[in-house]
Amino acid sequence: MRKNEDVLDDVLRFLICPICEAALHREGGSLRCLNGHVFDIARQGYVSLLVASRRAHSGDTATMVQARSDILATGYSADVADDLAATVSEVFAAVNADSCVIDIGAGTGYYLASVLDRLPGRLGLALDISKPALRRAARAHDRIGAVACDVWRRLPVVDQAAGVALNIFAPRNGAELRRILDPAGRLLVVTPARDHLSELIPRLGLLTVDERKDERLAEKLSPHFELVERHERRRVITLRHKEVAAVVAMGPSAWHADAAALTESIGRLPGLVQTALSFTLSNYRPAEH
């Protein structure tokens, strides 16, 4: 495994200073631009390009990230990762040879690592605001550079850097996604389908999937992207109580659920619980300006 700092050296050509948008270079344990802005590289290997005066939500907590890592290790989303990797492999035959894969809201880097395994020699950028997630993303693959940034703001990424942009259960800024994407590239968006975890939602009082999710997604992206294709992946899985708790703890319901009440509700479930995993993969191309 290469050192994380060496990977950051490789991906520097895709990054810009978040303050003045100048190019960055590494000096020891920091990234610097010619205008004197300095960004320290964390000892875990990621670099924060967050601007102190603009900081917002800190993202997923260490508990949420641990839960996600635990459940992904069981193969929970392996079919989604396989779908992404297969689609990306096709796209990269047509894009700039120097472009990378950028995962916006990358979390632990699980999906980005799966994609890079199918793309020998390609580099990946994992963008997220959560430091616990980025600590894992920096170690998820020896071709991932992990960067802390606010995905709602201008991304610290050069124009047209990405051959493919991934957006998996994460916020999306259509204008910025369009800016960083190669004209021949693709934006791949994964969202939960309407019946995702449908057997658990009423029993545990979880947040429901918006019935207008596809419509709202189109509204956000349509000025900047055109839908190429969309398909749904659905399967039924069996979970133990520990796995149910991890599924809840890693998702948006974790921000709203009362921990004691949730533990009590999970305890009332059968020892083995079946539920649907239902995801939608949407493939977009940049709209012509």
C-alpha positions as CSV (number, residue, x, y, z in Angstrom):
1,M,0.0,0.0,0.0
2,R,1.4,3.4,-1.0
3,K,1.5,6.3,1.5
4,N,-1.5,8.5,1.5
5,E,0.7,11.6,0.9
6,D,2.0,10.0,-2.3
7,V,-1.5,9.6,-3.6
8,L,-2.2,13.3,-2.8
9,D,0.8,14.2,-4.9
10,D,-0.7,12.2,-7.8
11,V,-4.1,13.9,-7.6
12,L,-2.8,17.5,-7.0
13,R,-3.3,18.4,-10.7
14,F,-7.1,17.9,-10.2
15,L,-7.3,20.2,-7.1
16,I,-7.4,24.0,-6.7
17,C,-7.2,26.3,-3.7
18,P,-10.7,26.8,-2.2
19,I,-10.0,30.4,-1.5
20,C,-8.4,31.8,-4.7
21,E,-8.7,28.8,-7.0
22,A,-4.9,28.8,-7.8
23,A,-3.0,25.5,-8.3
24,L,-1.8,23.6,-5.2
25,H,1.6,22.1,-4.5
26,R,2.9,20.0,-1.5
27,E,5.5,21.2,0.9
28,G,6.1,18.6,3.6
29,G,2.9,18.0,5.5
30,S,0.9,20.8,3.8
31,L,-0.6,21.8,0.5
32,R,0.0,25.4,-0.6
33,C,-0.9,27.8,-3.4
34,L,1.2,30.6,-4.8
35,N,-0.9,33.1,-3.0
36,G,0.2,31.8,0.4
37,H,-2.9,29.8,1.4
38,V,-1.9,26.7,3.4
39,F,-3.9,23.5,4.1
40,D,-2.4,20.8,6.4
41,I,-2.5,17.1,5.6
42,A,-3.9,15.1,8.4
43,R,-1.8,12.3,9.8
44,Q,-4.5,9.8,8.5
45,G,-3.7,10.9,5.0
46,Y,-6.5,13.2,3.9
47,V,-6.3,17.0,3.3
48,S,-8.9,19.5,4.5
49,L,-9.7,22.1,1.9
50,L,-12.5,23.5,4.0
51,V,-12.5,27.2,4.6
52,A,-12.9,28.1,8.3
53,S,-15.2,31.0,7.7
54,R,-17.5,28.9,5.5
55,R,-17.8,25.7,7.6
56,A,-21.3,24.2,8.0
57,H,-22.4,20.7,9.1
58,S,-19.6,18.4,10.1
59,G,-21.1,15.4,8.3
60,D,-21.4,11.8,9.4
61,T,-20.3,11.1,13.0
62,A,-17.7,8.4,13.9
63,T,-20.5,6.2,15.1
64,M,-22.4,6.5,11.8
65,V,-19.2,5.8,9.8
66,Q,-18.4,2.7,11.9
67,A,-21.9,1.4,11.4
68,R,-21.6,2.0,7.6
69,S,-18.2,0.3,7.5
70,D,-19.6,-2.7,9.4
71,I,-22.6,-3.2,7.2
72,L,-20.8,-2.7,3.9
73,A,-18.3,-5.4,5.0
74,T,-21.2,-7.9,5.0
75,G,-21.8,-7.4,1.2
76,Y,-24.9,-5.3,1.9
77,S,-24.3,-3.1,-1.2
78,A,-22.0,-5.3,-3.3
79,D,-24.5,-5.5,-6.2
80,V,-24.7,-1.7,-6.3
81,A,-20.9,-1.5,-6.3
82,D,-20.7,-4.0,-9.1
83,D,-23.3,-2.1,-11.2
84,L,-21.3,1.1,-10.8
85,A,-18.0,-0.5,-11.7
86,A,-19.4,-2.1,-14.8
87,T,-20.9,1.2,-16.0
88,V,-17.8,3.2,-15.3
89,S,-15.6,0.8,-17.2
90,E,-17.7,1.4,-20.3
91,V,-17.6,5.2,-19.9
92,F,-13.9,5.5,-19.6
93,A,-13.4,4.2,-23.1
94,A,-14.6,7.6,-24.3
95,V,-13.2,10.2,-21.9
96,N,-10.0,12.2,-21.5
97,A,-7.2,9.8,-20.8
98,D,-6.0,11.9,-17.9
99,S,-9.4,12.3,-16.1
100,C,-10.1,10.7,-12.8
101,V,-13.1,9.3,-10.9
102,I,-14.6,11.7,-8.3
103,D,-17.0,10.5,-5.6
104,I,-18.9,13.4,-4.2
105,G,-20.1,12.5,-0.7
106,A,-17.7,9.5,-0.8
107,G,-18.1,8.4,2.8
108,T,-15.7,5.5,3.6
109,G,-14.6,5.2,-0.1
110,Y,-16.2,1.8,-0.4
111,Y,-17.9,2.4,-3.8
112,L,-15.0,4.4,-5.2
113,A,-12.5,1.7,-4.3
114,S,-14.8,-0.9,-6.1
115,V,-14.8,1.3,-9.2
116,L,-11.0,1.8,-9.2
117,D,-10.4,-1.9,-9.0
118,R,-11.9,-2.1,-12.5
119,L,-9.8,0.8,-13.8
120,P,-6.1,0.0,-13.6
121,G,-4.0,3.1,-13.4
122,R,-7.0,5.6,-12.9
123,L,-7.0,7.9,-9.9
124,G,-9.9,8.6,-7.6
125,L,-10.9,11.7,-5.5
126,A,-13.0,11.1,-2.4
127,L,-14.8,14.3,-1.4
128,D,-16.7,14.5,1.9
129,I,-17.1,16.8,4.8
130,S,-16.9,14.1,7.5
131,K,-13.5,13.6,8.9
132,P,-14.2,10.1,10.3
133,A,-15.3,9.1,6.9
134,L,-12.3,10.6,5.2
135,R,-9.9,8.8,7.5
136,R,-11.3,5.5,6.1
137,A,-11.5,6.7,2.5
138,A,-7.8,7.7,2.5
139,R,-7.0,4.0,3.3
140,A,-9.7,2.4,1.1
141,H,-7.5,2.1,-2.0
142,D,-4.0,3.0,-3.0
143,R,-5.2,5.3,-5.8
144,I,-7.7,7.4,-3.7
145,G,-6.9,10.9,-2.6
146,A,-9.2,12.0,0.2
147,V,-10.3,15.6,0.5
148,A,-12.5,17.4,3.0
149,C,-14.8,20.0,1.4
150,D,-18.4,21.2,1.5
151,V,-20.2,19.7,-1.5
152,W,-22.8,22.4,-1.4
153,R,-20.2,25.0,-2.3
154,R,-17.8,25.4,-5.2
155,L,-15.7,22.2,-5.2
156,P,-11.9,22.6,-4.9
157,V,-11.5,20.7,-8.2
158,V,-10.4,21.9,-11.7
159,D,-12.9,22.1,-14.5
160,Q,-13.6,18.8,-16.4
161,A,-11.3,16.8,-14.1
162,A,-13.7,13.8,-13.8
163,G,-14.3,11.2,-16.4
164,V,-17.0,9.9,-14.1
165,A,-18.6,11.6,-11.1
166,L,-20.2,9.3,-8.5
167,N,-23.0,10.5,-6.2
168,I,-24.2,7.8,-3.9
169,F,-26.9,8.6,-1.2
170,A,-25.3,12.0,-1.0
171,P,-26.1,15.7,-1.6
172,R,-25.7,17.0,-5.1
173,N,-25.0,20.4,-6.6
174,G,-25.9,20.1,-10.3
175,A,-23.9,23.2,-11.5
176,E,-20.7,22.1,-9.8
177,L,-21.1,18.4,-10.9
178,R,-21.4,19.7,-14.5
179,R,-18.4,21.9,-14.1
180,I,-16.0,19.2,-12.9
181,L,-17.2,16.6,-15.4
182,D,-15.5,15.8,-18.8
183,P,-17.9,16.7,-21.7
184,A,-17.9,13.0,-22.6
185,G,-18.2,11.8,-19.0
186,R,-21.1,10.5,-16.9
187,L,-22.7,11.3,-13.6
188,L,-23.9,8.2,-11.8
189,V,-26.4,8.8,-9.0
190,V,-27.6,6.1,-6.6
191,T,-30.7,6.8,-4.5
192,P,-33.0,4.6,-2.4
193,A,-36.1,3.4,-4.2
194,R,-39.5,3.7,-2.7
195,D,-39.6,0.3,-1.0
196,H,-36.1,0.5,0.4
197,L,-36.2,-1.0,4.0
198,S,-40.0,-0.9,3.7
199,E,-40.4,-3.7,6.2
200,L,-38.4,-1.9,8.9
201,I,-39.7,1.7,8.4
202,P,-43.0,1.3,10.2
203,R,-41.7,-1.0,12.9
204,L,-38.9,1.3,13.9
205,G,-40.3,4.7,13.0
206,L,-37.6,5.4,10.3
207,L,-37.7,8.2,7.8
208,T,-39.6,7.2,4.6
209,V,-38.3,7.6,1.1
210,D,-39.9,10.7,-0.6
211,E,-42.4,9.5,-3.2
212,R,-41.3,12.3,-5.4
213,K,-37.6,11.5,-5.1
214,D,-37.0,10.8,-8.8
215,E,-39.0,13.9,-9.7
216,R,-37.0,16.1,-7.3
217,L,-33.7,14.6,-8.6
218,A,-34.7,15.5,-12.1
219,E,-35.6,19.0,-11.0
220,K,-32.1,19.5,-9.4
221,L,-30.1,18.1,-12.3
222,S,-32.2,18.8,-15.5
223,P,-30.6,22.3,-16.1
224,H,-27.2,20.7,-16.2
225,F,-27.7,17.0,-17.2
226,E,-29.7,14.7,-19.4
227,L,-30.8,11.3,-18.2
228,V,-29.3,8.5,-20.3
229,E,-30.8,5.5,-18.5
230,R,-32.1,4.5,-15.1
231,H,-32.6,1.1,-13.5
232,E,-33.5,-0.4,-10.2
233,R,-31.8,-3.1,-8.2
234,R,-33.9,-4.9,-5.6
235,R,-33.2,-7.9,-3.4
236,V,-34.5,-9.2,-0.1
237,I,-31.9,-9.7,2.7
238,T,-32.1,-11.2,6.2
239,L,-30.7,-9.2,9.1
240,R,-29.9,-10.0,12.7
241,H,-30.6,-7.3,15.3
242,K,-27.0,-6.1,15.3
243,E,-27.2,-5.6,11.6
244,V,-30.6,-3.8,11.8
245,A,-29.0,-1.4,14.3
246,A,-26.1,-0.8,12.0
247,V,-28.4,-0.1,9.0
248,V,-30.3,2.5,11.0
249,A,-27.2,4.0,12.6
250,M,-25.5,4.7,9.2
251,G,-28.5,6.5,7.6
252,P,-30.4,9.7,7.9
253,S,-32.7,8.3,10.6
254,A,-29.7,8.3,12.9
255,W,-30.0,12.1,13.2
256,H,-33.7,11.9,14.4
257,A,-34.2,8.6,16.3
258,D,-34.2,8.3,20.1
259,A,-31.4,5.8,20.8
260,A,-33.2,4.1,23.8
261,A,-36.5,3.9,22.0
262,L,-34.9,2.5,18.9
263,T,-33.0,-0.2,20.8
264,E,-36.3,-1.2,22.5
265,S,-38.0,-1.4,19.1
266,I,-35.3,-3.5,17.6
267,G,-35.5,-5.8,20.6
268,R,-39.1,-6.5,19.7
269,L,-38.3,-7.7,16.2
270,P,-37.9,-11.4,15.4
271,G,-34.4,-12.7,15.7
272,L,-34.0,-12.7,11.9
273,V,-35.7,-9.9,9.9
274,Q,-36.3,-9.9,6.2
275,T,-36.4,-6.6,4.3
276,A,-36.0,-5.2,0.9
277,L,-32.8,-3.4,-0.3
278,S,-34.0,-1.3,-3.2
279,F,-31.8,1.2,-5.0
280,T,-32.0,3.2,-8.2
281,L,-29.0,3.9,-10.4
282,S,-29.4,6.9,-12.7
283,N,-26.8,7.6,-15.5
284,Y,-26.6,11.2,-16.7
285,R,-24.6,12.9,-19.4
286,P,-23.7,16.6,-19.3
287,A,-26.3,18.8,-21.0
288,E,-25.0,20.9,-23.9
289,H,-24.6,24.6,-23.0
